């Protein structure tokens, strides 16, 4: 039963992290003046991508010690 209670708490935390990231994304896109850069692989990355990645990775680090793999974790921009 203890494990089940911990999992429910984690799920609530993860939902909260996702909601916070979603709010941040909408805030950037509603501004309509957001920055878009090009990564070294020629794919776009927006300010919203970077902000939401930070919110999600920082939030998940507080909930779990499982390593996080993220597309935006290491960003190398083309010159």
Secondary structure, 3 states (H helix, E strand, C coil): CHHHHHHHHHHHHHHHHHHHHHHHHHHHHHHCCCCEEEECCCCEEEHHHHHHHHHHHHHHHHHCCCCCCCCCCCCCECC
